[in-house]
Amino acid sequence: MVVYFKEQGEKNTRKVLELCIKRAQEISLGKLVISSTRGKSAELALQMVESTGIELIIVTHSVGFKEADKDEFDPLVRRKLKKKGHKVLTATHLFAGVDRALRKKFGGIYPNDIVATALKMFSPGTKVAFEIAMMAADAGLISTKEWVIAAGGTEKGLDTAFVIRPAHSSNFWDLEFGELICIPSRFAGEE
């Protein structure tokens, strides 16, 4: 059953993680890929997966995303995650990189922008979930042969989650959608 949230954003984070963990256990998936900019969602996920056997793969903003040479992710949370055997990926975002630099310098729209915008039509978290799963696959942290749960959000926190089989970015169109777990909806809670 898909859960529809009345609003986007951080207030849904705990519920998203509960749904992801429950679904992972129901269908025997061992990996949960989530976005976390500063470490707040990652720290909550770390507490919630304790004793479940689920491995976390946390994908952060790249160093310099907002400010040159600055890593926004809390180093203490990074150490806690690694100590417990979970993985943290800090890398250039799939839909960013050189295309973003060209857009900033020259304006215009580039192929990555078109794909990212199309995914955001479903929700910003949809774009993030697909993006971080492919980033984790590109980094060798998850296999393109395995189904995982990927969760992203809108600005802060988590509000969207999917079961997907990732692809490497060079094979973007091979990503497979399994199921939607939760997403914000304009009609949630209305009669």
TISE-139798 format. One record per atom (N, C-alpha, C, CB): residue in three letters; atom name; x, y, z. Coordinates in steps of 0.1 Angstrom, whole numbers, plus 5000, padded with zeros to 4 digits. Glycine has a CB too. Layout:
BEGIN
ALA:CA:X:Y:Z
...
***
This chain:
BEGIN
MET:N:5008:4988:5000
MET:CA:5000:5000:5000
MET:C:5009:5013:5000
MET:CB:4990:5000:5012
VAL:N:5006:5022:4991
VAL:CA:5013:5034:4991
VAL:C:5008:5044:5001
VAL:CB:5012:5041:4976
VAL:N:5017:5051:5008
VAL:CA:5013:5061:5018
VAL:C:5015:5075:5011
VAL:CB:5022:5060:5031
TYR:N:5005:5083:5012
TYR:CA:5005:5096:5006
TYR:C:5006:5107:5017
TYR:CB:4993:5099:4997
PHE:N:5016:5115:5017
PHE:CA:5017:5126:5027
PHE:C:5010:5138:5023
PHE:CB:5032:5128:5030
LYS:N:5004:5145:5033
LYS:CA:4997:5157:5030
LYS:C:5006:5168:5026
LYS:CB:4989:5161:5043
GLU:N:5018:5168:5031
GLU:CA:5028:5179:5028
GLU:C:5041:5173:5025
GLU:CB:5029:5189:5040
GLN:N:5050:5180:5019
GLN:CA:5064:5176:5016
GLN:C:5072:5179:5028
GLN:CB:5069:5183:5003
GLY:N:5084:5173:5028
GLY:CA:5094:5178:5037
GLY:C:5097:5169:5050
GLY:CB:5091:5190:5042
GLU:N:5105:5176:5058
GLU:CA:5112:5170:5069
GLU:C:5103:5163:5079
GLU:CB:5120:5180:5076
LYS:N:5091:5168:5081
LYS:CA:5082:5163:5091
LYS:C:5078:5148:5088
LYS:CB:5069:5171:5092
ASN:N:5080:5144:5076
ASN:CA:5077:5130:5072
ASN:C:5089:5120:5074
ASN:CB:5073:5130:5058
THR:N:5100:5125:5078
THR:CA:5112:5117:5078
THR:C:5111:5104:5086
THR:CB:5124:5125:5084
ARG:N:5106:5105:5099
ARG:CA:5105:5093:5107
ARG:C:5095:5083:5101
ARG:CB:5100:5097:5121
LYS:N:5084:5087:5096
LYS:CA:5074:5078:5090
LYS:C:5080:5072:5077
LYS:CB:5061:5086:5086
VAL:N:5087:5079:5069
VAL:CA:5094:5074:5057
VAL:C:5103:5062:5061
VAL:CB:5101:5085:5049
LEU:N:5111:5065:5071
LEU:CA:5121:5055:5076
LEU:C:5114:5042:5081
LEU:CB:5130:5061:5086
GLU:N:5103:5045:5089
GLU:CA:5095:5033:5094
GLU:C:5090:5025:5082
GLU:CB:5083:5038:5103
LEU:N:5084:5032:5072
LEU:CA:5078:5025:5061
LEU:C:5089:5017:5053
LEU:CB:5071:5035:5051
CYS:N:5101:5024:5051
CYS:CA:5112:5017:5044
CYS:C:5117:5005:5051
CYS:CB:5123:5027:5042
ILE:N:5119:5006:5064
ILE:CA:5124:4995:5072
ILE:C:5114:4983:5071
ILE:CB:5127:4999:5086
LYS:N:5101:4986:5073
LYS:CA:5091:4976:5073
LYS:C:5090:4969:5060
LYS:CB:5077:4983:5076
ARG:N:5091:4977:5049
ARG:CA:5090:4971:5036
ARG:C:5102:4963:5032
ARG:CB:5088:4982:5025
ALA:N:5114:4968:5037
ALA:CA:5126:4960:5034
ALA:C:5126:4947:5041
ALA:CB:5139:4968:5040
GLN:N:5120:4946:5053
GLN:CA:5119:4934:5060
GLN:C:5108:4924:5054
GLN:CB:5115:4936:5075
GLU:N:5097:4930:5049
GLU:CA:5087:4922:5043
GLU:C:5092:4915:5030
GLU:CB:5075:4931:5039
ILE:N:5100:4922:5022
ILE:CA:5104:4916:5009
ILE:C:5119:4912:5009
ILE:CB:5101:4926:4998
SER:N:5125:4912:5021
SER:CA:5139:4907:5023
SER:C:5149:4915:5016
SER:CB:5140:4892:5019
LEU:N:5149:4928:5017
LEU:CA:5159:4937:5011
LEU:C:5168:4941:5022
LEU:CB:5152:4949:5004
GLY:N:5181:4941:5019
GLY:CA:5191:4944:5030
GLY:C:5197:4958:5029
GLY:CB:5201:4935:5029
LYS:N:5193:4966:5019
LYS:CA:5200:4979:5018
LYS:C:5190:4991:5017
LYS:CB:5209:4979:5007
LEU:N:5192:5001:5024
LEU:CA:5184:5013:5024
LEU:C:5193:5025:5020
LEU:CB:5177:5016:5038
VAL:N:5191:5031:5009
VAL:CA:5199:5042:5004
VAL:C:5191:5055:5007
VAL:CB:5202:5041:4989
ILE:N:5197:5064:5015
ILE:CA:5189:5077:5018
ILE:C:5198:5089:5016
ILE:CB:5184:5077:5032
SER:N:5192:5100:5013
SER:CA:5199:5113:5012
SER:C:5200:5119:5026
SER:CB:5193:5122:5002
SER:N:5211:5126:5029
SER:CA:5212:5133:5041
SER:C:5223:5144:5039
SER:CB:5216:5124:5053
THR:N:5219:5156:5040
THR:CA:5228:5168:5037
THR:C:5237:5170:5049
THR:CB:5220:5180:5034
ARG:N:5231:5172:5061
ARG:CA:5239:5176:5073
ARG:C:5241:5164:5082
ARG:CB:5232:5187:5080
GLY:N:5232:5153:5081
GLY:CA:5234:5142:5090
GLY:C:5222:5139:5098
GLY:CB:5246:5143:5098
LYS:N:5212:5147:5098
LYS:CA:5201:5146:5107
LYS:C:5192:5133:5103
LYS:CB:5192:5158:5107
SER:N:5189:5132:5091
SER:CA:5182:5120:5086
SER:C:5190:5107:5088
SER:CB:5177:5122:5071
ALA:N:5203:5108:5085
ALA:CA:5212:5097:5087
ALA:C:5213:5092:5101
ALA:CB:5226:5100:5082
GLU:N:5213:5101:5110
GLU:CA:5214:5098:5124
GLU:C:5201:5091:5129
GLU:CB:5217:5110:5133
LEU:N:5190:5096:5125
LEU:CA:5177:5090:5128
LEU:C:5177:5076:5122
LEU:CB:5166:5099:5123
ALA:N:5180:5075:5110
ALA:CA:5180:5061:5103
ALA:C:5189:5052:5110
ALA:CB:5185:5063:5088
LEU:N:5201:5056:5115
LEU:CA:5210:5048:5122
LEU:C:5204:5042:5135
LEU:CB:5223:5056:5126
GLN:N:5197:5050:5142
GLN:CA:5190:5046:5154
GLN:C:5179:5036:5150
GLN:CB:5183:5058:5162
MET:N:5172:5038:5140
MET:CA:5160:5030:5136
MET:C:5164:5017:5130
MET:CB:5151:5038:5127
VAL:N:5175:5015:5124
VAL:CA:5179:5002:5118
VAL:C:5187:4993:5127
VAL:CB:5187:5005:5105
GLU:N:5190:4998:5139
GLU:CA:5197:4990:5149
GLU:C:5190:4977:5150
GLU:CB:5197:4998:5162
SER:N:5198:4966:5150
SER:CA:5193:4952:5151
SER:C:5184:4947:5140
SER:CB:5186:4951:5165
THR:N:5183:4954:5129
THR:CA:5174:4949:5118
THR:C:5182:4942:5107
THR:CB:5167:4961:5112
GLY:N:5195:4944:5107
GLY:CA:5203:4938:5097
GLY:C:5203:4946:5084
GLY:CB:5199:4924:5094
ILE:N:5197:4957:5084
ILE:CA:5196:4966:5072
ILE:C:5208:4975:5071
ILE:CB:5183:4974:5071
GLU:N:5215:4975:5060
GLU:CA:5227:4983:5058
GLU:C:5222:4997:5052
GLU:CB:5237:4976:5048
LEU:N:5228:5007:5058
LEU:CA:5225:5021:5053
LEU:C:5236:5025:5044
LEU:CB:5224:5031:5065
ILE:N:5232:5031:5033
ILE:CA:5241:5038:5024
ILE:C:5236:5053:5024
ILE:CB:5241:5032:5009
ILE:N:5243:5062:5029
ILE:CA:5239:5076:5031
ILE:C:5246:5083:5020
ILE:CB:5243:5081:5045
VAL:N:5239:5091:5012
VAL:CA:5245:5099:5001
VAL:C:5243:5114:5005
VAL:CB:5238:5096:4987
THR:N:5254:5121:5006
THR:CA:5254:5135:5011
THR:C:5256:5145:4999
THR:CB:5265:5137:5021
HIS:N:5255:5157:5002
HIS:CA:5259:5167:4992
HIS:C:5274:5166:4989
HIS:CB:5256:5182:4997
SER:N:5279:5170:4978
SER:CA:5293:5170:4975
SER:C:5300:5181:4983
SER:CB:5296:5172:4960
VAL:N:5312:5179:4986
VAL:CA:5320:5190:4992
VAL:C:5320:5202:4982
VAL:CB:5335:5186:4995
GLY:N:5317:5214:4987
GLY:CA:5316:5226:4979
GLY:C:5302:5228:4973
GLY:CB:5326:5225:4968
PHE:N:5293:5220:4976
PHE:CA:5279:5221:4970
PHE:C:5273:5235:4973
PHE:CB:5270:5211:4976
LYS:N:5275:5240:4985
LYS:CA:5269:5254:4988
LYS:C:5280:5264:4990
LYS:CB:5261:5253:5000
GLU:N:5292:5259:4995
GLU:CA:5303:5268:4998
GLU:C:5316:5261:4995
GLU:CB:5302:5273:5013
ALA:N:5325:5268:4988
ALA:CA:5338:5262:4984
ALA:C:5345:5255:4995
ALA:CB:5347:5273:4978
ASP:N:5349:5243:4993
ASP:CA:5357:5234:5002
ASP:C:5349:5230:5015
ASP:CB:5369:5242:5005
LYS:N:5337:5233:5016
LYS:CA:5329:5230:5028
LYS:C:5321:5217:5026
LYS:CB:5320:5241:5032
ASP:N:5323:5208:5036
ASP:CA:5315:5195:5037
ASP:C:5304:5198:5047
ASP:CB:5324:5183:5041
GLU:N:5291:5198:5043
GLU:CA:5280:5201:5051
GLU:C:5277:5189:5061
GLU:CB:5268:5204:5043
PHE:N:5281:5177:5058
PHE:CA:5278:5166:5066
PHE:C:5285:5165:5079
PHE:CB:5280:5153:5058
ASP:N:5278:5163:5090
ASP:CA:5284:5162:5104
ASP:C:5294:5151:5105
ASP:CB:5272:5160:5114
PRO:N:5307:5155:5108
PRO:CA:5317:5145:5109
PRO:C:5315:5134:5120
PRO:CB:5331:5151:5111
LEU:N:5308:5138:5130
LEU:CA:5305:5129:5141
LEU:C:5295:5118:5137
LEU:CB:5299:5137:5153
VAL:N:5285:5123:5129
VAL:CA:5275:5113:5124
VAL:C:5282:5104:5114
VAL:CB:5264:5120:5117
ARG:N:5291:5109:5106
ARG:CA:5299:5101:5096
ARG:C:5306:5090:5103
ARG:CB:5308:5110:5088
ARG:N:5313:5094:5114
ARG:CA:5321:5084:5122
ARG:C:5312:5073:5128
ARG:CB:5329:5091:5133
LYS:N:5300:5077:5134
LYS:CA:5291:5068:5140
LYS:C:5286:5058:5129
LYS:CB:5279:5075:5146
LEU:N:5283:5063:5118
LEU:CA:5278:5054:5107
LEU:C:5288:5044:5103
LEU:CB:5273:5062:5095
LYS:N:5301:5048:5101
LYS:CA:5311:5040:5097
LYS:C:5315:5029:5107
LYS:CB:5324:5048:5093
LYS:N:5314:5034:5120
LYS:CA:5317:5025:5131
LYS:C:5308:5013:5132
LYS:CB:5317:5033:5145
LYS:N:5295:5016:5128
LYS:CA:5285:5005:5128
LYS:C:5284:4997:5115
LYS:CB:5271:5012:5131
GLY:N:5294:5001:5105
GLY:CA:5295:4993:5093
GLY:C:5286:4998:5082
GLY:CB:5291:4979:5096
HIS:N:5281:5010:5083
HIS:CA:5273:5016:5072
HIS:C:5282:5024:5063
HIS:CB:5261:5025:5078
LYS:N:5277:5028:5052
LYS:CA:5285:5036:5042
LYS:C:5280:5050:5040
LYS:CB:5285:5028:5029
VAL:N:5289:5059:5038
VAL:CA:5286:5073:5035
VAL:C:5293:5077:5022
VAL:CB:5290:5082:5047
LEU:N:5285:5082:5012
LEU:CA:5290:5086:5000
LEU:C:5289:5101:4998
LEU:CB:5283:5079:4988
THR:N:5300:5108:4996
THR:CA:5300:5122:4994
THR:C:5306:5124:4980
THR:CB:5308:5130:5005
ALA:N:5298:5127:4970
ALA:CA:5303:5128:4956
ALA:C:5294:5138:4949
ALA:CB:5302:5114:4950
THR:N:5299:5142:4937
THR:CA:5291:5151:4928
THR:C:5278:5144:4925
THR:CB:5299:5154:4915
HIS:N:5267:5152:4925
HIS:CA:5254:5147:4922
HIS:C:5253:5143:4908
HIS:CB:5243:5157:4926
LEU:N:5245:5132:4905
LEU:CA:5244:5127:4892
LEU:C:5238:5138:4882
LEU:CB:5234:5116:4892
PHE:N:5229:5146:4887
PHE:CA:5223:5156:4878
PHE:C:5230:5170:4879
PHE:CB:5208:5158:4881
ALA:N:5242:5170:4884
ALA:CA:5249:5183:4886
ALA:C:5262:5183:4877
ALA:CB:5253:5185:4901
GLY:N:5273:5185:4884
GLY:CA:5286:5184:4877
GLY:C:5288:5195:4867
GLY:CB:5287:5171:4870
VAL:N:5294:5191:4855
VAL:CA:5297:5200:4845
VAL:C:5285:5207:4839
VAL:CB:5305:5193:4834
ASP:N:5274:5200:4837
ASP:CA:5262:5207:4832
ASP:C:5258:5218:4841
ASP:CB:5250:5196:4831
ARG:N:5258:5217:4854
ARG:CA:5255:5228:4863
ARG:C:5264:5239:4862
ARG:CB:5255:5223:4878
ALA:N:5277:5237:4860
ALA:CA:5287:5247:4858
ALA:C:5284:5255:4845
ALA:CB:5301:5241:4858
LEU:N:5281:5247:4834
LEU:CA:5277:5254:4822
LEU:C:5265:5263:4823
LEU:CB:5275:5244:4811
ARG:N:5255:5258:4830
ARG:CA:5242:5265:4832
ARG:C:5245:5278:4840
ARG:CB:5232:5257:4839
LYS:N:5254:5277:4850
LYS:CA:5257:5289:4858
LYS:C:5265:5299:4850
LYS:CB:5265:5285:4871
LYS:N:5274:5295:4842
LYS:CA:5282:5304:4834
LYS:C:5275:5309:4822
LYS:CB:5295:5296:4830
PHE:N:5268:5301:4815
PHE:CA:5262:5305:4802
PHE:C:5247:5305:4801
PHE:CB:5267:5296:4791
GLY:N:5240:5301:4811
GLY:CA:5226:5300:4811
GLY:C:5221:5288:4803
GLY:CB:5220:5313:4805
GLY:N:5209:5287:4800
GLY:CA:5204:5276:4792
GLY:C:5200:5264:4800
GLY:CB:5214:5273:4782
ILE:N:5196:5254:4792
ILE:CA:5192:5241:4798
ILE:C:5199:5230:4792
ILE:CB:5176:5239:4797
TYR:N:5203:5220:4800
TYR:CA:5211:5209:4795
TYR:C:5204:5196:4798
TYR:CB:5225:5209:4802
PRO:N:5208:5185:4791
PRO:CA:5201:5172:4792
PRO:C:5198:5168:4807
PRO:CB:5208:5162:4785
ASN:N:5208:5169:4815
ASN:CA:5206:5166:4830
ASN:C:5195:5174:4836
ASN:CB:5219:5168:4838
ASP:N:5194:5187:4832
ASP:CA:5183:5195:4838
ASP:C:5169:5190:4833
ASP:CB:5185:5210:4833
ILE:N:5168:5186:4821
ILE:CA:5156:5181:4816
ILE:C:5151:5168:4823
ILE:CB:5157:5178:4801
VAL:N:5160:5159:4825
VAL:CA:5157:5146:4832
VAL:C:5154:5149:4847
VAL:CB:5169:5136:4831
ALA:N:5162:5157:4853
ALA:CA:5159:5160:4867
ALA:C:5145:5167:4869
ALA:CB:5170:5170:4873
THR:N:5142:5177:4860
THR:CA:5130:5184:4861
THR:C:5118:5174:4858
THR:CB:5129:5195:4851
ALA:N:5119:5165:4849
ALA:CA:5109:5155:4847
ALA:C:5106:5147:4859
ALA:CB:5113:5146:4835
LEU:N:5117:5142:4866
LEU:CA:5115:5134:4878
LEU:C:5109:5142:4889
LEU:CB:5128:5128:4882
LYS:N:5112:5155:4890
LYS:CA:5107:5164:4900
LYS:C:5092:5166:4898
LYS:CB:5114:5177:4900
MET:N:5087:5164:4886
MET:CA:5072:5165:4884
MET:C:5064:5156:4893
MET:CB:5069:5163:4869
PHE:N:5070:5144:4896
PHE:CA:5064:5135:4906
PHE:C:5066:5140:4920
PHE:CB:5070:5121:4904
SER:N:5078:5144:4923
SER:CA:5082:5150:4936
SER:C:5097:5152:4936
SER:CB:5077:5141:4948
PRO:N:5101:5163:4943
PRO:CA:5116:5164:4943
PRO:C:5123:5152:4949
PRO:CB:5119:5177:4952
GLY:N:5116:5145:4958
GLY:CA:5122:5133:4964
GLY:C:5123:5122:4954
GLY:CB:5113:5129:4976
THR:N:5115:5122:4944
THR:CA:5116:5111:4933
THR:C:5130:5113:4926
THR:CB:5105:5112:4923
LYS:N:5133:5126:4923
LYS:CA:5145:5129:4916
LYS:C:5157:5125:4925
LYS:CB:5146:5144:4912
VAL:N:5156:5128:4938
VAL:CA:5167:5125:4947
VAL:C:5169:5110:4949
VAL:CB:5164:5132:4961
ALA:N:5158:5103:4951
ALA:CA:5159:5088:4953
ALA:C:5165:5081:4941
ALA:CB:5145:5082:4955
PHE:N:5161:5085:4929
PHE:CA:5167:5078:4917
PHE:C:5182:5082:4916
PHE:CB:5159:5082:4904
GLU:N:5185:5095:4918
GLU:CA:5198:5100:4917
GLU:C:5208:5094:4927
GLU:CB:5198:5115:4919
ILE:N:5204:5093:4939
ILE:CA:5213:5087:4949
ILE:C:5215:5072:4947
ILE:CB:5208:5090:4963
ALA:N:5205:5065:4943
ALA:CA:5207:5051:4940
ALA:C:5217:5049:4929
ALA:CB:5194:5044:4936
MET:N:5217:5057:4918
MET:CA:5226:5056:4908
MET:C:5240:5060:4912
MET:CB:5222:5064:4895
MET:N:5241:5070:4920
MET:CA:5254:5075:4926
MET:C:5260:5064:4934
MET:CB:5252:5087:4934
ALA:N:5252:5057:4942
ALA:CA:5257:5046:4950
ALA:C:5262:5034:4942
ALA:CB:5247:5041:4960
ALA:N:5255:5032:4931
ALA:CA:5259:5021:4921
ALA:C:5272:5025:4915
ALA:CB:5248:5018:4911
ASP:N:5273:5037:4910
ASP:CA:5285:5042:4904
ASP:C:5297:5041:4913
ASP:CB:5284:5057:4899
ALA:N:5295:5043:4926
ALA:CA:5306:5042:4936
ALA:C:5309:5028:4940
ALA:CB:5302:5050:4948
GLY:N:5301:5018:4935
GLY:CA:5303:5004:4939
GLY:C:5297:5000:4952
GLY:CB:5317:5001:4938
LEU:N:5289:5009:4958
LEU:CA:5283:5006:4972
LEU:C:5271:4997:4971
LEU:CB:5280:5019:4978
ILE:N:5264:4997:4959
ILE:CA:5253:4987:4957
ILE:C:5255:4982:4943
ILE:CB:5239:4994:4959
SER:N:5249:4970:4941
SER:CA:5250:4964:4928
SER:C:5238:4967:4919
SER:CB:5251:4949:4929
THR:N:5240:4968:4906
THR:CA:5229:4970:4897
THR:C:5220:4958:4895
THR:CB:5234:4975:4883
LYS:N:5224:4947:4902
LYS:CA:5217:4934:4901
LYS:C:5207:4933:4913
LYS:CB:5226:4923:4900
GLU:N:5208:4942:4923
GLU:CA:5200:4940:4935
GLU:C:5189:4951:4936
GLU:CB:5209:4940:4947
TRP:N:5178:4947:4942
TRP:CA:5168:4957:4945
TRP:C:5171:4963:4958
TRP:CB:5154:4950:4946
VAL:N:5169:4976:4959
VAL:CA:5172:4984:4972
VAL:C:5160:4993:4974
VAL:CB:5185:4992:4971
ILE:N:5159:4999:4986
ILE:CA:5150:5009:4988
ILE:C:5158:5022:4988
ILE:CB:5142:5007:5002
ALA:N:5153:5032:4981
ALA:CA:5159:5045:4980
ALA:C:5149:5056:4985
ALA:CB:5165:5048:4966
ALA:N:5154:5065:4993
ALA:CA:5145:5075:4999
ALA:C:5152:5089:4998
ALA:CB:5141:5072:5013
GLY:N:5144:5099:4993
GLY:CA:5149:5112:4992
GLY:C:5138:5122:4997
GLY:CB:5153:5116:4977
GLY:N:5141:5134:4996
GLY:CA:5131:5144:5001
GLY:C:5131:5157:4994
GLY:CB:5133:5146:5015
THR:N:5124:5166:5000
THR:CA:5122:5180:4994
THR:C:5129:5189:5004
THR:CB:5107:5184:4993
GLU:N:5140:5195:5000
GLU:CA:5149:5204:5008
GLU:C:5154:5198:5020
GLU:CB:5140:5216:5012
LYS:N:5146:5195:5030
LYS:CA:5152:5189:5043
LYS:C:5144:5176:5045
LYS:CB:5151:5198:5055
GLY:N:5150:5166:5051
GLY:CA:5144:5154:5055
GLY:C:5140:5145:5043
GLY:CB:5131:5157:5063
LEU:N:5132:5135:5046
LEU:CA:5127:5125:5036
LEU:C:5112:5125:5035
LEU:CB:5132:5111:5040
ASP:N:5107:5124:5022
ASP:CA:5093:5123:5020
ASP:C:5088:5114:5009
ASP:CB:5087:5137:5018
THR:N:5098:5107:5003
THR:CA:5095:5099:4991
THR:C:5104:5087:4991
THR:CB:5097:5107:4978
ALA:N:5099:5075:4988
ALA:CA:5107:5063:4988
ALA:C:5102:5053:4978
ALA:CB:5107:5056:5002
PHE:N:5111:5046:4972
PHE:CA:5108:5036:4962
PHE:C:5116:5023:4964
PHE:CB:5112:5042:4948
VAL:N:5111:5012:4959
VAL:CA:5120:5000:4957
VAL:C:5124:5001:4942
VAL:CB:5111:4987:4960
ILE:N:5137:5001:4940
ILE:CA:5143:5002:4927
ILE:C:5155:4993:4925
ILE:CB:5146:5017:4924
ARG:N:5158:4990:4913
ARG:CA:5170:4983:4909
ARG:C:5178:4994:4902
ARG:CB:5168:4970:4901
PRO:N:5189:4999:4908
PRO:CA:5197:5010:4902
PRO:C:5204:5006:4889
PRO:CB:5207:5015:4912
ALA:N:5208:5016:4882
ALA:CA:5217:5014:4871
ALA:C:5229:5023:4873
ALA:CB:5209:5017:4857
HIS:N:5240:5020:4865
HIS:CA:5251:5030:4865
HIS:C:5246:5042:4857
HIS:CB:5264:5024:4860
SER:N:5252:5053:4860
SER:CA:5247:5066:4853
SER:C:5249:5065:4838
SER:CB:5255:5078:4859
SER:N:5259:5057:4834
SER:CA:5262:5056:4819
SER:C:5251:5047:4813
SER:CB:5276:5050:4817
ASN:N:5243:5040:4821
ASN:CA:5232:5032:4816
ASN:C:5219:5037:4823
ASN:CB:5235:5017:4819
PHE:N:5218:5049:4824
PHE:CA:5206:5056:4831
PHE:C:5193:5049:4828
PHE:CB:5206:5070:4828
TRP:N:5190:5046:4816
TRP:CA:5177:5041:4812
TRP:C:5174:5027:4816
TRP:CB:5175:5042:4797
ASP:N:5185:5020:4822
ASP:CA:5183:5006:4827
ASP:C:5178:5006:4841
ASP:CB:5196:4999:4826
LEU:N:5177:5017:4848
LEU:CA:5171:5017:4862
LEU:C:5157:5011:4861
LEU:CB:5171:5032:4867
GLU:N:5154:5003:4871
GLU:CA:5141:4996:4871
GLU:C:5133:5001:4884
GLU:CB:5143:4981:4871
PHE:N:5121:5004:4881
PHE:CA:5112:5008:4892
PHE:C:5105:4995:4897
PHE:CB:5101:5018:4886
GLY:N:5105:4993:4910
GLY:CA:5098:4982:4916
GLY:C:5085:4986:4921
GLY:CB:5107:4976:4927
GLU:N:5085:4995:4931
GLU:CA:5073:5000:4937
GLU:C:5075:5013:4944
GLU:CB:5067:4990:4946
LEU:N:5064:5020:4945
LEU:CA:5064:5033:4953
LEU:C:5060:5029:4967
LEU:CB:5054:5043:4946
ILE:N:5067:5034:4977
ILE:CA:5064:5032:4991
ILE:C:5056:5044:4996
ILE:CB:5077:5029:4999
CYS:N:5061:5056:4994
CYS:CA:5054:5068:4999
CYS:C:5059:5080:4991
CYS:CB:5058:5070:5014
ILE:N:5050:5090:4991
ILE:CA:5052:5102:4983
ILE:C:5042:5113:4988
ILE:CB:5050:5100:4967
PRO:N:5046:5126:4987
PRO:CA:5037:5136:4990
PRO:C:5026:5137:4979
PRO:CB:5044:5150:4991
SER:N:5014:5141:4983
SER:CA:5002:5142:4974
SER:C:4994:5154:4977
SER:CB:4994:5129:4974
ARG:N:4990:5161:4967
ARG:CA:4982:5173:4969
ARG:C:4968:5169:4975
ARG:CB:4980:5181:4956
PHE:N:4964:5156:4973
PHE:CA:4951:5152:4977
PHE:C:4950:5143:4990
PHE:CB:4945:5145:4966
ALA:N:4962:5141:4996
ALA:CA:4962:5133:5008
ALA:C:4954:5139:5019
ALA:CB:4977:5131:5013
GLY:N:4946:5131:5025
GLY:CA:4938:5135:5037
GLY:C:4925:5142:5033
GLY:CB:4946:5144:5045
GLU:N:4922:5144:5020
GLU:CA:4910:5150:5016
GLU:C:4899:5140:5013
GLU:CB:4912:5159:5003
GLU:N:4887:5144:5015
GLU:CA:4876:5134:5012
GLU:C:4872:5135:4998
GLU:CB:4864:5138:5021
***
